[in-house]
Amino acid sequence: MTAIDDAPGADVLRTAMVRELRKDAITSENVASAFAAVPRHRFAPGADLELAYAIRSTVPVKKDEHGLETSVMSAAHLQAVMLEQAGVEPGMNVLEIGSNGYNAALIQELVGGRGQVTTVDIDADVVKQARTCLDDAGYGQVRTVIADAEGGVPDGAPYDRIIVTVAAWDIPPAWINGLTEKGRLIVPLTVCGTTRAIALDRDGDGLVSSSYCLSRFVPMQGEGVARERSVMLRDGVAVQSDDPRTSLNAEALNDALNSPRLVRWSGEAYDLPDELELYLTINLPNRARLHASQDVVGQEVVEASALLGVPALVSKDSIAYRTRRENADTGGFESGVIAHGPQAEELAEQYVDLLQRWARDYRRRGAATFRYLPGPAPTPPPEAAVLRRHGIVTVTWA
């Protein structure tokens, strides 16, 4: 299906990329063959060849007026994992939401000549470049569409697979309704600032997960934009939340940071941080996420765990968040909590209880099951439910 490869050294780099991906991302021969066939550099015009074939690097496609990336070609490692999650088979009809062209070409290799691939994006410039790259690389049969993906692409439905390659805050009805009875949705779902690529299968009127992994994508644009709140406590310190039940009082929380810190240790190992973070994000009451700059961390106002964001428990005037320390007795590191404010003792106790519960009962990969239930939330909603515009997300741990 591909055009002649005219970039010296690209074939060597592509072979090396596939070899690396086989170590911990690719598990099937059909996905390996797709990555070996598609000339990735053809979808990254102007990018260095080494960058194009680096398995954990994204390639910029478009930036906004502030220099922020609004579209990228995802890292090959994440694309491989998500295609394995999708289980695309020959002859399938597949919709990709978020277009660059390369992933659509990979999917076309997987569905073969009898299958159909549609890729949609809200940005006309991105779709135009994807169309040019697809044609140049020999994938003219892939259909490209300019549209807000909130409404899906109904004229090609139903789809056996819908693969979303932008971070989604919610799951619109059009995506569920656009699936076949045995269809599967792969979506990077964001909850309180952290994202998991989740494989969701039809389950009655809703969806249930079969796998998930940590991921990072540029956010959805258009009608599906995330409904999050973020408040600055001081220069270099912010708290965000997407739970309407969580109150964020910037002045009171900033005053809390001025109070002495309370430290409590759990006596449990700190490991599998992505799984622990997911558990805390879902199960903390009054969930939020604390962010701090390097300067603030250097001043010892906030711990380094907040550099990339850390699950936080907040009240009207207090805050608690996770930390760690070296401890050979727990296998290297021990998890703990730092709390500030008048309710520091209470928040620290709640937080430590969750750390201990996770370590005791759920400390392994893949223990969580996600369910998406469309429609209004029950009254009152479950405490750990993630409330969304179109439905609710619940997560249980085995």
C-alpha positions in Angstrom: 0.0 0.0 0.0 2.9 2.3 0.6 4.8 4.6 -1.8 8.5 4.1 -2.5 10.6 5.1 0.5 13.0 7.8 -0.7 14.5 8.9 2.7 18.0 7.3 3.2 18.2 5.5 6.5 14.4 5.5 7.1 14.1 1.8 6.6 16.8 1.1 9.1 15.2 3.4 11.7 11.8 1.8 11.1 13.1 -1.7 11.6 14.8 -0.6 14.8 11.5 1.1 15.9 9.6 -2.1 15.5 12.2 -4.1 17.3 12.0 -1.8 20.3 8.2 -1.7 20.2 8.1 -5.5 20.4 9.8 -5.4 23.8 6.8 -4.0 25.7 4.2 -2.6 23.4 3.5 -4.8 20.4 2.3 -8.3 21.1 0.7 -9.3 17.8 2.2 -9.9 14.3 -0.4 -7.9 12.5 0.4 -4.7 14.5 4.1 -5.3 14.0 3.6 -5.7 10.3 1.6 -2.5 10.2 4.4 -0.5 11.9 6.9 -2.1 9.5 4.9 -1.1 6.5 4.0 2.5 7.1 6.7 5.1 6.5 6.2 7.1 9.7 8.5 10.0 8.5 6.1 10.7 5.6 3.6 11.9 8.2 6.2 14.2 9.9 7.3 16.6 7.1 10.2 18.7 8.3 10.9 16.6 11.3 14.3 15.0 11.9 14.3 11.3 11.0 15.5 10.2 14.4 12.7 12.1 16.1 10.1 10.7 13.7 11.1 7.1 14.6 11.8 7.7 18.4 9.3 5.4 20.0 8.4 7.6 23.0 8.5 11.0 21.4 5.7 13.0 20.0 6.1 15.0 16.8 4.5 18.5 16.7 1.9 19.0 14.0 0.4 22.4 14.9 0.8 25.0 17.7 -1.4 27.9 18.7 -0.5 31.6 19.0 1.0 30.9 22.4 3.3 28.2 21.2 1.2 25.4 22.8 0.8 22.2 20.8 -2.8 21.7 19.6 -2.0 18.7 17.4 0.8 16.2 17.5 1.7 12.8 16.1 1.5 10.6 19.1 4.5 8.6 20.3 4.8 5.3 18.5 4.9 3.4 21.8 1.4 4.7 22.8 0.0 4.2 19.3 1.1 0.5 19.4 -0.4 -0.1 22.9 -3.7 1.4 21.8 -3.8 -0.6 18.6 -3.2 -3.7 20.6 -6.0 -2.6 22.9 -8.3 -2.1 19.9 -7.9 -5.6 18.4 -8.6 -4.3 14.9 -9.2 -7.2 12.5 -9.3 -7.4 8.6 -12.5 -6.1 7.1 -13.5 -3.9 10.0 -15.0 -0.4 9.7 -12.9 1.9 12.0 -13.3 5.6 13.0 -10.3 7.5 14.3 -11.0 10.8 16.2 -8.1 13.1 16.1 -6.2 13.1 12.8 -2.6 13.2 11.8 -2.7 10.5 9.1 -0.1 8.1 10.4 -2.3 6.2 12.8 -5.0 6.1 10.2 -2.5 4.5 7.8 -1.6 1.9 10.5 -5.3 1.1 10.9 -5.7 0.8 7.2 -2.9 -1.8 7.1 -4.8 -3.7 9.9 -8.3 -3.7 8.2 -6.8 -4.5 4.8 -8.4 -3.9 1.4 -11.9 -5.0 2.5 -12.0 -2.6 5.5 -12.7 1.0 5.8 -11.0 3.8 7.8 -12.3 7.2 8.5 -10.3 9.9 10.4 -11.9 13.1 11.6 -10.5 16.3 13.1 -12.0 19.7 14.0 -9.0 21.5 12.6 -9.1 22.0 8.8 -5.3 22.6 8.7 -4.7 19.3 10.4 -7.0 17.4 8.1 -5.5 19.0 5.0 -2.0 17.9 6.1 -3.2 14.4 7.0 -4.9 14.1 3.5 -1.6 15.2 1.8 0.5 12.8 3.8 -1.9 9.9 3.4 -2.0 10.4 -0.4 1.8 10.8 -0.5 2.3 7.5 1.4 -0.1 5.6 -0.7 -3.2 5.5 1.6 -5.7 7.3 -0.6 -8.5 5.0 0.5 -8.5 6.4 4.0 -11.4 8.9 4.3 -10.7 12.3 5.9 -13.4 14.4 7.5 -13.5 17.9 9.0 -16.0 17.9 11.9 -16.4 18.4 15.6 -16.1 14.8 16.8 -18.7 15.4 19.6 -21.3 14.4 17.0 -19.3 11.5 15.7 -19.3 10.7 11.9 -22.8 9.2 11.5 -22.6 8.8 7.7 -20.0 6.0 8.1 -21.6 4.3 11.2 -21.8 1.8 12.7 -18.1 1.3 13.5 -16.5 -1.9 14.7 -13.9 0.3 16.5 -13.7 4.0 17.4 -10.2 5.0 18.4 -9.8 8.4 20.0 -6.4 10.1 19.9 -7.1 13.2 21.9 -7.7 13.5 25.6 -11.5 13.3 26.2 -13.3 14.6 29.3 -16.5 12.8 28.5 -18.0 10.2 26.1 -20.7 11.7 23.9 -23.8 9.6 23.0 -22.8 9.7 19.3 -19.7 7.6 20.1 -21.7 4.9 21.9 -24.5 5.0 19.4 -22.0 4.8 16.5 -20.6 1.5 17.6 -21.8 -1.9 16.4 -23.3 -4.3 18.9 -19.9 -5.8 19.6 -18.0 -2.6 19.0 -15.1 -1.2 21.0 -14.2 2.3 21.9 -10.5 3.2 22.8 -10.5 6.6 24.5 -7.9 8.5 26.5 -10.3 9.5 29.3 -9.2 12.4 31.6 -10.2 12.5 35.3 -9.0 15.4 37.4 -5.9 16.0 35.3 -4.7 12.4 34.8 -5.5 10.4 31.6 -5.8 6.7 30.9 -6.3 5.1 27.5 -9.2 2.8 28.1 -10.6 0.0 25.9 -14.4 0.0 26.5 -16.8 -2.6 25.1 -20.5 -2.3 24.7 -22.4 -3.4 27.8 -26.1 -2.9 27.5 -26.7 0.9 27.2 -23.2 1.6 28.6 -19.6 0.6 28.3 -17.2 -1.6 30.4 -13.4 -1.7 30.2 -11.2 -4.6 29.2 -7.9 -2.8 29.6 -6.3 0.6 30.4 -2.9 2.3 30.4 -1.4 5.6 31.4 -1.4 8.1 28.5 -1.0 11.7 27.5 -2.7 13.5 24.7 -3.5 17.1 23.6 -7.0 18.0 24.9 -10.2 17.7 22.9 -11.4 20.9 21.2 -14.9 22.0 20.3 -18.0 20.9 22.2 -16.1 18.2 24.1 -13.6 20.6 25.8 -12.9 19.7 29.4 -14.9 21.3 32.1 -12.2 21.9 34.7 -11.6 24.5 37.3 -8.2 25.7 38.3 -7.2 28.3 40.9 -3.9 29.9 41.7 -3.0 29.8 45.4 0.2 31.8 44.8 2.8 32.2 42.1 3.9 28.7 41.1 1.1 26.8 43.0 -2.3 25.8 41.5 -5.1 23.5 42.4 -7.5 22.0 39.8 -10.6 19.9 39.9 -13.3 18.7 37.5 -15.6 17.5 40.3 -18.5 19.9 40.9 -18.7 18.7 44.4 -15.2 19.9 45.3 -15.0 23.5 46.6 -11.8 25.4 45.8 -11.2 28.4 48.1 -7.9 29.9 46.8 -7.4 32.3 49.7 -8.1 29.7 52.4 -6.0 27.0 50.8 -3.1 29.5 50.3 -3.3 30.4 54.0 -3.2 26.7 54.8 0.2 26.4 53.0 1.5 29.0 55.3 0.8 26.8 58.3 3.3 24.2 59.5 3.2 20.9 57.6 1.9 17.8 59.2 3.7 14.6 57.9 2.2 11.1 58.3 3.8 7.9 56.9 1.8 4.9 55.8 4.3 2.1 56.5 3.6 0.9 52.9 5.7 0.7 49.8 5.6 3.4 47.2 5.6 1.7 43.9 3.4 1.3 40.7 2.9 5.1 40.9 0.5 5.2 38.0 -1.8 2.6 39.5 -1.7 4.3 42.9 -2.4 7.7 41.4 -5.5 6.3 39.6 -6.8 4.8 42.8 -6.3 8.0 44.8 -7.8 10.2 42.0 -11.0 8.2 42.0 -11.4 7.5 45.7 -10.3 10.7 47.4 -13.4 12.6 48.6 -13.3 16.3 47.5 -10.7 15.3 44.8 -8.4 17.8 43.4 -4.9 17.9 41.9 -2.0 20.0 43.2 0.6 21.5 40.9 3.8 23.3 41.9 6.7 24.9 39.9 10.3 23.9 40.4 10.9 27.3 42.1 8.3 26.6 44.7 9.5 23.1 45.3 13.1 24.5 45.7 11.8 26.8 48.4 10.4 23.8 50.3 6.8 25.2 50.3 5.5 22.1 48.4 7.1 18.7 47.9 8.5 17.5 44.6 5.5 15.1 44.1 3.5 18.1 42.9 5.8 19.0 40.0 3.8 17.0 37.5 0.6 17.2 39.6 -0.4 15.0 42.5 -3.8 13.8 43.8 -4.9 16.1 46.6 -7.6 16.0 49.3 -9.0 19.4 50.0 -11.5 21.0 52.4 -12.7 24.6 52.7 -9.4 25.5 54.5 -7.0 22.6 54.4 -5.1 20.4 51.9 -3.3 17.0 51.9 -1.3 15.3 49.2 1.0 12.3 48.7 4.8 12.3 49.2 7.4 9.6 49.7 10.7 8.9 51.5 13.5 6.3 51.2 12.8 3.3 53.4 14.6 -0.1 52.9 12.0 -1.8 55.0 9.3 -1.1 52.4 11.4 -2.1 49.4 13.0 1.2 48.6 10.4 3.9 49.2 7.5 4.5 51.6 4.4 6.5 50.8 3.2 9.2 53.0 1.1 12.3 53.3 1.8 16.0 53.9 -1.1 18.1 55.2 -1.6 21.8 55.9 -4.4 23.8 57.6 -6.8 23.5 60.5 -8.1 20.1 59.4 -4.7 18.7 58.6 -5.0 15.8 61.1 -8.3 14.7 59.7 -7.3 14.9 56.0 -4.0 13.1 56.6 -5.8 10.3 58.4 -8.2 9.9 55.4 -5.4 10.0 52.9 -3.1 7.5 54.8 -6.1 5.1 55.1 -6.4 5.1 51.2 -2.7 4.5 50.8 -2.8 1.6 53.2 -6.0 0.1 51.6 -4.5 0.3 48.1 -1.2 -1.4 49.3 -3.1 -4.1 51.1 -5.8 -5.0 48.5 -5.0 -3.6 45.1 -1.2 -3.2 44.6 -0.9 -4.6 41.1 -1.5 -3.6 37.5 -4.8 -3.9 35.9 -6.9 -4.2 39.0 -9.4 -1.5 38.0 -12.6 -1.8 35.9 -14.1 1.3 34.4 -17.8 1.5 33.6 -19.5 4.4 31.7 -23.2 4.8 32.3 -24.9 7.3 29.9 -27.7 9.5 31.2 -28.4 11.5 34.4 -26.5 10.4 37.5 -28.5 8.8 40.3 -29.5 11.0 43.3 -27.4 11.1 45.3 -24.5 9.8 43.1 -22.0 7.3 44.4 -19.2 9.1 46.3 -16.5 7.8 44.0 -18.4 8.3 40.8 -16.9 10.7 38.2 -19.7 13.0 37.1 -19.8 14.1 33.5 -22.2 16.0 31.2 -23.4 12.9 29.3 -23.1 10.3 32.0 -21.0 9.0 34.9 -17.8 7.0 35.2 -17.5 4.4 38.0 -14.3 2.5 38.8 -14.1 -0.6 40.9 -11.0 -2.5 42.0 -10.8 -6.3 42.0 
